[in-house]
Amino acid sequence: MDKMININRDNNRQSYNSRIIEAYIKFIKKYFPDIDIYNLLKQSEMTAYEVEDHGHWFSQKQVDDFYSRLVEETGDTEIARKAGRYMASPETSGEVKYYFLGRMGLTNTYKMIGKAAKSLTRSTTFEVNSLSENSVEILVTQKEGYSEKEYQCQNRIGMFEAVAEGVKAGKIIIEHPDCIFKGSNSCRYIITWGKSSTKVVRRLRNILIPIFLLPSFIAIFHFNFAPTVSVGAMASLIMILAFSLFILNTEKKELQSALETSNRSPEKWIEQIEINYNSNLLSSEIGQVISKHTSVDDVLSSVIDISEKRLDYDRGVIFLVNNTHDRLVFRDGFGYGEEHLELLKTVKFHIDRPGSRGIFVKSFNEQKPYLINDIEQIEADLSPRSLKFSKLVGSHAFICCPIVYEGESMGIIVADNVNSGRNLTQSDLSLFMGIASSIANSLKTAELFEMKERQFKSTFEVLASSIDARDALTAGHSEAVAKYSVEICHAMGLDTEYTELVRLAALFHDYGKIGIPDSILKKEGPLTEAEYIEIQSHAIKTRELLEKIAFEGSYQKIPEIAGAHHERMDGRGYPDGLKGMNIPLGARIIAVADYFEALTAKRHYRSPMTIYAAVTQLLIAGGDHLDEEIVHIFITYLEKVNNLKLGTSPLAV
């Protein structure tokens, strides 16, 4: 019983990298295209996205089940060796790689493969020993606690054969005198390959020179250049020259073969380097562009814009986690029609449900990228809802990368090709992983900036409301002026940044009144000249108080704008007597909003005016007191929101 438990435990260890199964699948697609790969994986308790994830490992049981079902499907008991040959062939591994392997020599190549085996299997150790210039010994020892099968031994033999053929080592002989599955402690392989024909002929030539040529010259000198002896010596010389020509011709053929490979290989090598370079450059460029934005929406908009223009994908979409951290919601995308966009905006992927089978949710929760080249192969692994969504948007193959910042998942970015038909590759996945990292950094920066902005603005609003709170009659005055000012900015087409600057200045336009005594501020009767001068001082006090705040960027103009809202177009305003266009635009906007709000609100010394009377007063004040153009813009706004025609209305008091 204990032995059975140990076997089950050993068989369930994560022992073999997904790239082994990936290579098998490529072999199957080429030589057995009728086999249902999805069903083969499903019966082996594997999934397509696990195979495509090079960080995933499979157990001995999964690999055994995969192999046994493959043999059943094909009826070929030698398929492991054939698959091994295919896995290690130049066709699969690449001519570039074999060009460099050939330069290293076969002994060094096998040693390098032995070291690389660690990244593919955890069940065995490789030891490579050189026996001669054209022979090596490879010892493969099974680690304790692992249980390989005989087909894996055959798979290795196929790989060893393909490697020797790939570097053009000539005839290869693989002996397998010791085998784990025949009672030995290790699998021992002795690999011998043919020597270079050029080297063999060159050695033969070197042997012939002393055998034929030297005796001939001795004979010539000994027999005083006798004709018969001379003819023999010449014949020997001609024979040696013929061998030399043969050697040169053989070397030429070998050199031509090497040149053909080297001409092809560097081209592909350079092409791959260029792809990698462009991917890194593009990822860096995207990172630099989006890092300049300080709002989440601007970051996302920039990412989508660059992705649509620069990346070779038909469609792209970004989902981010919502405020309650239980769903992924659509934030931006490109390449989708109106119908699909509406669907994306309404669909929500639940990330808080255990056992969710959706790829988007798995990518987010597991923080793993996925490359799916045939969604039909994973249909059974998807929830009905996810499958329905995929069919509705017409997705067949896609890349999904998590957006992760310091271990925290923020969302996912997805891309697919539905029109071009271009296959997605590992290079695409690598590119998107780099982009996702840049997006995460920029989003986090933008989130922190937005949080700082919210804190800053909320503090401002509390401070601004404290002025109005001194008097019930003026409560809400600053908020109303700010609202009107923003509407004027919108009507004038001013940008978001300047509009926000004006809004904040409007909130604080009367902040200097904090230094005005209530006896003056709340006085119901007429003000004395001294009291009026004191009231006027609130403008300069507003500016001086706000100048003590460490505003940054464009916000540094807030004190100037807020302190100038009582300046007049004719220059007779206060505190500085500014005139016309010398008055900041923001101050001219606030002046119109403040004038109208003051007229339509109840004060200690009068009742509120009707909207008609207030508009009439605005028109009268336009030009001398207020900016006439801004007055008309504001009246147009009032007409629109009140559904009235105010500019030509009769006077009403």
C-alpha positions in Angstrom: 0.0 0.0 0.0 2.8 2.4 0.9 4.6 1.6 -2.3 1.4 2.4 -4.3 1.0 5.7 -2.5 4.6 6.7 -3.3 4.1 5.8 -7.0 1.0 7.9 -7.2 2.9 10.8 -5.5 5.8 10.5 -7.9 3.5 10.4 -10.9 1.8 13.6 -9.9 5.0 15.6 -9.5 5.3 18.5 -11.9 8.2 17.1 -13.9 8.1 18.1 -17.6 8.0 21.6 -19.1 5.1 22.4 -21.5 7.5 22.9 -24.4 7.9 19.2 -24.6 4.2 18.7 -25.3 4.2 21.8 -27.5 6.8 20.1 -29.7 4.7 16.9 -29.8 1.7 18.9 -30.9 3.7 20.6 -33.8 4.8 17.1 -34.8 1.2 15.8 -34.7 -0.1 18.7 -36.7 2.4 18.1 -39.5 2.3 14.3 -39.8 -1.1 13.4 -38.3 -3.4 16.4 -39.1 -6.6 14.4 -38.6 -6.0 13.8 -34.9 -8.2 15.9 -32.6 -5.6 17.6 -30.5 -8.1 19.2 -28.2 -9.6 15.8 -27.3 -6.1 14.4 -26.9 -5.2 17.1 -24.4 -8.5 16.8 -22.6 -8.1 13.1 -22.1 -4.6 13.7 -20.6 -6.0 16.4 -18.3 -4.1 19.1 -20.2 -5.3 22.4 -21.7 -4.1 24.3 -24.8 -3.3 27.4 -22.8 -1.2 25.3 -20.3 0.8 24.0 -23.3 1.3 27.5 -24.7 2.4 28.8 -21.3 6.2 28.0 -21.2 6.2 28.4 -17.4 3.9 25.5 -16.9 5.0 21.9 -16.0 3.1 18.6 -16.4 3.2 15.5 -14.3 4.5 12.1 -15.3 0.9 10.8 -15.3 -0.2 13.5 -17.7 2.7 12.9 -20.1 2.2 9.2 -19.9 -1.5 9.5 -20.7 -0.8 11.9 -23.5 1.7 9.4 -25.1 -0.4 6.3 -24.6 -3.4 8.0 -26.3 -1.2 9.2 -29.1 0.0 5.7 -29.8 -3.7 4.5 -29.8 -4.6 7.3 -32.2 -1.7 6.7 -34.6 -1.0 3.0 -34.1 2.7 3.8 -34.2 4.7 2.3 -31.3 7.8 4.2 -32.5 6.3 7.6 -32.5 8.3 8.8 -29.4 11.6 8.4 -31.4 10.1 10.0 -34.5 8.8 12.9 -32.4 12.2 13.3 -30.8 13.8 13.5 -34.2 11.3 16.2 -35.2 11.7 18.2 -32.0 15.5 18.5 -32.4 15.5 18.9 -36.2 16.6 22.2 -37.8 13.1 22.6 -39.2 11.7 22.9 -35.6 14.7 24.3 -33.7 15.8 26.7 -36.5 18.7 26.8 -39.0 20.2 29.7 -37.1 20.7 27.6 -34.1 22.2 24.8 -36.0 24.6 27.1 -37.8 26.1 28.0 -34.5 25.9 24.5 -33.2 27.9 23.3 -36.2 30.6 25.8 -35.5 30.8 24.6 -31.9 31.4 20.9 -32.8 29.1 18.0 -32.0 30.8 17.2 -28.7 30.2 20.7 -27.4 26.7 20.7 -28.8 25.7 17.6 -26.8 27.2 19.1 -23.7 25.2 22.2 -24.2 22.0 20.1 -24.7 22.8 18.3 -21.5 22.8 21.6 -19.7 19.7 22.8 -21.4 17.8 19.7 -20.4 17.4 21.1 -16.9 14.9 23.7 -18.3 12.8 20.9 -19.9 12.7 18.1 -17.3 13.2 17.7 -13.6 13.2 13.9 -13.6 16.8 13.2 -14.8 20.3 14.5 -14.9 22.5 14.5 -18.0 26.3 13.9 -18.0 28.2 14.2 -21.3 31.8 12.8 -21.7 34.0 13.0 -24.7 35.4 9.6 -25.8 37.3 10.7 -28.9 37.1 13.5 -31.5 34.1 11.9 -33.0 32.5 10.0 -30.1 30.7 10.9 -26.9 29.2 9.1 -24.0 25.9 10.5 -22.5 24.7 9.3 -19.1 21.1 10.0 -18.2 20.3 9.2 -14.6 16.8 9.2 -13.1 16.4 11.3 -10.0 15.1 9.7 -6.8 11.3 9.9 -6.6 10.7 10.1 -10.3 9.4 7.3 -12.6 10.2 7.8 -16.3 9.0 5.4 -19.0 10.8 3.6 -21.8 9.2 5.7 -24.5 11.0 8.7 -23.0 14.3 6.9 -23.6 13.4 6.4 -27.3 12.4 10.0 -27.5 15.9 11.0 -26.4 17.6 8.7 -29.0 15.5 10.4 -31.7 16.7 13.8 -30.5 20.4 12.7 -30.4 20.0 11.4 -34.0 18.5 14.7 -35.2 21.2 16.8 -33.5 24.0 15.0 -35.3 22.2 15.2 -38.6 21.4 18.9 -38.0 25.1 19.8 -37.8 25.9 17.6 -40.8 28.1 15.2 -38.8 27.9 12.4 -41.4 27.0 8.9 -40.6 25.9 8.5 -37.0 25.9 5.4 -34.8 24.1 5.4 -31.5 24.7 2.5 -29.1 22.6 2.0 -26.0 24.5 -0.7 -23.9 22.9 0.3 -20.6 19.3 1.2 -20.0 17.3 2.0 -16.9 14.4 -0.1 -18.2 16.7 -3.1 -18.5 18.0 -3.0 -14.9 20.8 -0.5 -15.2 21.3 2.5 -12.9 21.4 4.9 -15.8 20.7 5.1 -19.5 24.1 5.1 -21.3 24.3 6.2 -24.9 27.5 6.1 -27.0 27.3 8.3 -30.0 29.8 8.0 -32.8 29.7 10.1 -36.0 31.6 10.1 -39.3 34.9 11.9 -39.7 35.2 14.6 -42.3 36.1 13.2 -45.7 38.4 16.1 -46.2 40.4 15.2 -43.1 40.6 11.5 -44.2 41.9 12.3 -47.7 44.3 14.9 -46.3 45.8 12.3 -43.9 46.1 9.8 -46.8 47.9 12.4 -48.8 50.3 13.1 -46.0 51.0 9.4 -45.7 51.6 9.0 -49.4 54.1 11.8 -49.6 56.8 10.0 -47.6 55.9 6.6 -49.0 56.2 7.5 -52.7 57.7 10.9 -53.3 60.8 10.7 -51.0 62.0 7.3 -52.2 61.5 8.4 -55.8 63.8 11.4 -55.3 66.4 9.3 -53.7 66.3 6.8 -56.6 66.7 9.7 -59.1 69.8 11.0 -57.4 71.2 7.5 -56.8 70.8 6.4 -60.4 71.9 9.7 -62.0 68.5 10.7 -63.3 67.9 7.4 -65.2 64.8 7.8 -67.5 62.9 4.9 -66.0 63.4 6.1 -62.5 62.5 9.7 -63.4 59.2 8.5 -65.0 58.3 6.7 -61.8 59.1 9.7 -59.7 57.0 11.9 -62.0 54.1 9.4 -61.7 54.3 9.5 -57.9 54.3 13.3 -58.0 51.3 13.3 -60.4 49.4 10.9 -58.1 50.1 13.1 -55.1 49.0 16.2 -57.0 45.8 14.4 -58.0 45.0 13.6 -54.4 45.7 17.3 -53.5 43.2 18.4 -56.2 40.7 16.0 -55.0 41.1 17.4 -51.5 40.7 20.9 -52.7 37.5 19.9 -54.6 36.1 18.2 -51.5 37.0 21.2 -49.3 35.3 23.4 -51.8 32.1 21.4 -51.7 32.1 21.5 -47.9 32.8 25.2 -47.9 29.9 25.8 -50.4 27.6 23.8 -48.2 28.7 25.8 -45.1 28.3 29.1 -47.0 24.8 28.2 -48.1 23.9 27.5 -44.4 25.7 30.6 -43.2 24.1 32.8 -45.9 20.6 31.6 -44.8 21.2 31.5 -41.1 22.5 35.0 -40.4 19.7 36.4 -42.6 17.1 34.7 -40.3 19.1 35.6 -37.3 19.3 39.2 -38.3 15.6 39.2 -39.1 14.8 37.8 -35.6 17.1 40.4 -34.0 15.3 43.1 -35.9 11.9 41.8 -34.8 13.1 41.7 -31.2 14.7 45.2 -31.5 11.5 46.7 -33.0 9.4 45.1 -30.3 11.6 46.5 -27.5 11.7 49.9 -29.2 8.0 50.0 -29.6 7.3 48.9 -26.1 9.8 51.6 -24.8 8.1 54.2 -27.1 4.7 53.3 -25.8 6.0 53.5 -22.2 7.5 57.0 -22.8 4.3 58.3 -24.4 1.8 57.1 -21.9 4.0 58.0 -18.9 3.4 61.7 -19.8 -0.3 61.5 -18.9 -1.6 62.2 -15.4 -5.1 60.8 -15.7 -6.2 57.2 -16.1 -8.5 58.0 -19.0 -5.7 59.8 -20.9 -3.3 56.9 -20.3 -5.8 54.4 -21.7 -6.7 56.6 -24.6 -3.0 57.0 -25.5 -2.4 53.2 -25.3 -5.3 52.4 -27.6 -4.3 55.2 -30.0 -0.7 54.0 -30.3 -1.8 50.3 -30.4 -4.1 51.0 -33.3 -1.6 52.9 -35.3 1.6 51.0 -34.5 0.8 47.4 -33.7 -0.1 44.7 -36.2 -3.4 43.7 -34.7 -7.0 44.2 -36.0 -8.5 44.8 -32.6 -7.5 45.6 -29.0 -9.3 46.2 -25.7 -8.5 47.0 -22.1 -10.4 45.9 -19.1 -9.7 47.2 -15.6 -10.8 46.1 -12.2 -13.8 48.2 -10.8 -13.8 50.1 -7.6 -15.3 47.2 -5.6 -12.6 44.9 -6.9 -15.0 42.2 -8.0 -15.3 42.7 -11.7 -13.3 43.5 -14.9 -15.0 46.3 -16.8 -14.4 47.7 -20.3 -12.4 51.0 -20.4 -11.2 51.5 -24.0 -10.6 49.6 -27.2 -10.1 49.9 -31.0 -11.1 48.0 -34.1 -14.6 47.0 -32.9 -17.8 47.9 -34.6 -20.6 49.7 -32.7 -22.5 46.5 -31.9 -19.4 44.9 -30.4 -18.5 48.1 -28.5 -21.9 48.2 -26.9 -21.4 44.5 -25.9 -18.0 45.2 -24.4 -19.3 48.2 -22.4 -22.1 46.1 -20.8 -20.3 42.7 -20.2 -18.6 42.3 -16.8 -16.2 39.5 -15.9 -16.5 38.4 -12.3 -13.1 38.0 -10.7 -14.3 37.0 -7.2 -15.9 33.7 -8.2 -13.8 30.7 -7.2 -13.3 28.2 -10.1 -14.0 30.7 -12.8 -12.9 29.2 -16.2 -12.8 32.3 -18.3 -9.4 33.1 -19.8 -9.7 36.8 -18.9 -10.4 36.0 -15.3 -7.7 33.4 -15.1 -5.2 35.8 -16.6 -6.1 38.5 -14.1 -6.2 36.2 -11.0 -3.2 34.0 -11.9 -1.2 37.0 -13.4 -0.3 34.9 -16.4 -0.3 35.8 -20.1 -2.2 33.6 -22.6 -1.8 33.1 -26.3 -4.7 31.2 -27.8 -4.4 30.4 -31.5 -7.6 28.3 -31.8 -10.4 29.0 -29.4 -12.2 25.9 -30.5 -9.4 23.8 -28.8 -10.4 25.3 -25.4 -14.1 25.4 -25.7 -14.7 22.8 -23.1 -12.5 24.7 -20.7 -14.6 27.9 -21.0 -17.7 28.7 -19.1 -20.8 28.9 -21.3 -20.9 32.7 -20.7 -17.3 33.2 -21.8 -17.8 31.0 -24.9 -20.9 32.9 -25.8 -19.0 36.2 -25.4 -16.2 35.0 -27.7 -18.6 34.0 -30.4 -20.5 37.2 -30.2 -17.4 39.3 -30.8 -16.1 36.9 -33.4 -12.9 36.0 -31.6 -11.0 32.9 -32.8 -7.4 33.6 -31.7 -6.2 36.2 -29.2 -3.5 37.3 -26.8 -4.4 38.2 -23.2 -1.9 39.8 -20.8 -2.5 40.8 -17.2 -1.7 44.4 -16.2 0.2 44.0 -12.9 1.9 46.5 -10.7 4.1 45.3 -7.8 2.1 42.1 -7.5 -1.3 43.7 -7.8 -3.5 42.9 -10.8 -5.0 46.0 -12.3 -6.6 44.7 -15.4 -5.9 42.9 -18.7 -5.1 44.0 -22.3 -6.3 41.8 -25.1 -5.6 41.8 -28.9 -6.7 39.6 -31.8 -6.7 39.4 -35.6 -10.1 38.7 -37.2 -9.5 40.2 -40.7 -5.8 39.9 -41.5 -5.5 36.2 -40.6 -2.0 36.7 -39.3 -1.0 34.0 -36.8 -0.1 35.2 -33.3 3.3 34.1 -32.0 5.4 34.1 -28.9 7.0 37.3 -30.1 3.6 39.0 -30.0 3.1 37.7 -26.5 6.5 39.0 -25.4 5.7 42.4 -26.9 2.4 42.6 -25.1 3.9 41.6 -21.8 6.3 44.6 -22.2 3.4 46.9 -23.1 1.4 45.7 -20.2 4.2 46.5 -17.8 4.4 50.0 -19.1 0.7 50.4 -18.9 0.7 49.2 -15.2 3.4 51.8 -14.3 1.6 54.6 -16.0 -1.8 53.7 -14.6 -0.4 53.6 -11.1 1.2 56.9 -11.5 -2.0 58.4 -12.9 -4.1 56.8 -10.1 -1.8 58.4 -7.5 -1.9 61.7 -9.2 -5.7 61.6 -9.4 -5.9 60.6 -5.7 -3.7 63.6 -4.9 -5.9 65.8 -7.1 -9.1 64.6 -5.3 -7.6 65.2 -1.9 -6.4 68.7 -3.0 -9.7 69.6 -4.5 -11.8 68.3 -1.7 -9.7 70.3 0.8 -10.2 73.3 -1.4 -13.9 72.9 -1.5 -14.1 72.5 2.3 -12.1 75.7 2.8 -14.2 77.5 0.2 -17.5 76.5 1.8 -16.2 77.7 5.2 -16.5 81.3 3.9 -20.0 80.9 2.7 -20.9 79.1 6.0 -20.4 82.3 7.9 -23.7 83.7 6.6 -26.8 81.7 5.7 -27.7 84.1 3.0 -24.4 83.6 1.1 -24.2 79.9 1.6 -23.6 78.2 -1.7 -22.5 81.4 -3.4 -18.9 80.2 -4.3 -20.2 76.9 -5.6 -22.8 78.6 -7.8 -20.2 81.0 -9.1 -17.8 78.1 -9.8 -20.6 76.2 -11.7 -21.5 79.2 -13.9 -17.8 79.8 -14.6 -17.3 76.2 -15.7 -20.3 76.5 -18.0 -18.8 79.6 -19.6 -15.5 77.8 -20.1 -17.3 75.0 -21.8 -19.2 77.4 -24.0 -15.9 79.1 -25.0 -14.3 75.8 -25.8 -11.5 76.1 -23.2 -9.5 73.0 -22.4 -10.1 70.8 -19.4 -7.0 72.0 -17.5 -7.8 75.7 -17.8 -11.5 75.1 -16.9 -10.5 73.3 -13.7 -8.1 76.2 -12.9 -11.0 78.7 -13.3 -13.3 76.5 -11.2 -10.9 76.4 -8.3 -10.2 80.1 -8.5 -14.0 80.7 -8.5 -14.4 78.6 -5.4 -11.9 80.9 -3.7 -12.7 84.2 -5.2 -14.1 85.5 -1.9 -11.7 83.7 0.4 -10.3 87.1 1.6 -13.6 87.8 3.3 -12.4 85.5 6.1 -10.6 88.6 7.3 -13.7 90.9 7.1 -15.6 91.4 10.4 -19.2 90.1 10.5 -20.4 93.5 11.5 -19.4 94.7 8.1 -20.0 91.6 6.1 -23.5 91.0 7.4 -24.6 94.6 7.7 -28.1 95.1 6.4 -28.0 98.9 5.9 -25.8 101.0 3.6 -22.0 100.8 4.2 -19.9 103.7 5.2 -17.0 104.7 2.9 -14.6 103.1 5.3 -16.7 99.9 5.5 -16.9 99.8 1.7 -13.1 100.1 1.5 -12.8 97.3 4.0 -15.1 95.1 1.9 -13.0 95.9 -1.2 -9.9 94.7 0.6 -11.1 91.1 0.4 -9.8 90.9 -3.2 -6.2 91.7 -2.2 -6.6 89.5 0.9 -7.8 86.7 -1.3 -4.7 86.9 -3.5 -2.3 87.2 -0.5 -3.8 84.2 1.3 -3.8 82.0 -1.8 -0.2 83.0 -2.6 0.8 81.2 0.6 -0.4 77.9 -0.8 2.3 76.0 -2.7 0.3 75.6 -6.0 2.0 73.6 -8.8 1.9 73.9 -12.5 -1.0 75.9 -14.0 -2.6 76.1 -10.6 0.0 78.8 -9.7 -2.3 81.3 -11.5 -5.1 80.7 -9.0 -4.2 83.6 -6.7 -3.9 86.0 -9.6 -7.2 85.0 -11.2 -9.2 84.8 -7.9 -7.8 88.2 -6.7 -8.7 90.0 -9.9 -12.4 89.2 -10.2 -13.4 92.7 -9.2 -11.3 94.4 -11.9 -13.3 96.3 -14.6 -12.9 96.5 -18.3 -12.7 100.3 -18.1 -9.9 100.1 -15.6 -11.9 101.5 -12.6 -12.0 98.2 -10.7 -9.9 97.0 -7.8 -7.4 96.0 -6.4 -5.0 97.0 -9.2 -7.1 98.9 -11.7 -6.3 96.5 -14.5 -8.0 97.3 -17.8 -9.4 95.3 -20.7 -7.4 92.3 -21.9 -4.8 92.9 -19.1 -7.3 91.3 -16.8 -6.8 87.6 -16.8 -9.3 85.6 -18.8 -10.3 83.5 -15.8 -11.0 86.6 -13.8 -13.2 88.1 -16.5 -15.2 84.8 -16.6 -15.6 84.7 -12.8 -16.6 88.4 -12.8 -19.6 87.7 -15.1 -20.6 84.6 -13.1 -20.2 86.4 -9.7 -22.2 89.5 -11.0 -25.1 87.4 -12.1 -25.2 85.1 -9.0 -25.1 88.2 -6.7 -28.0 89.8 -8.5 -30.2 86.6 -8.4 -29.5 85.8 -4.7 -31.0 87.3 -1.6 -28.8 89.6 0.3 -29.1 91.5 3.6 -29.7 94.7 1.8 -32.1 93.6 -1.0 -34.3 90.9 -2.5 -33.1 88.7 -5.4 -33.7 89.9 -9.0 -35.6 87.9 -11.6 -33.5 86.3 -14.3 -34.8 88.8 -16.8 -33.8 91.8 -14.6 -30.4 90.2 -13.9 -29.8 89.7 -17.7 -30.7 93.3 -18.3 -28.1 94.4 -15.8 -25.5 92.1 -17.4 -26.1 93.7 -20.8 -25.8 97.2 -19.2 -22.6 96.2 -17.5 -21.1 94.7 -20.6 -18.3 96.7 -22.1 -17.5 99.1 -19.2 -17.6 96.7 -16.3 -17.8 93.2 -17.7 -16.3 91.6 -20.8 -19.1 92.0 -23.3 -18.3 88.9 -25.3 -18.3 86.7 -22.1 -21.7 88.3 -21.1 -23.3 87.3 -24.4 -21.8 83.8 -24.1 -23.3 83.5 -20.6 -26.7 84.8 -21.7 -26.8 82.2 -24.5 -26.1 79.5 -21.9 -28.9 80.8 -19.6 -31.3 80.8 -22.6 -30.5 77.3 -23.4 -30.8 75.8 -19.8 -33.9 77.9 -19.1 -35.5 77.5 -22.5 -36.0 81.3 -22.6 -35.2 84.2 -25.0 -33.5 86.5 -22.6 -31.4 88.9 -24.7 -34.5 90.8 -25.9 -36.7 90.3 -22.9 -38.5 93.3 -21.4 -37.1 94.8 -18.2 -38.4 93.2 -15.1 -37.5 94.4 -11.6 
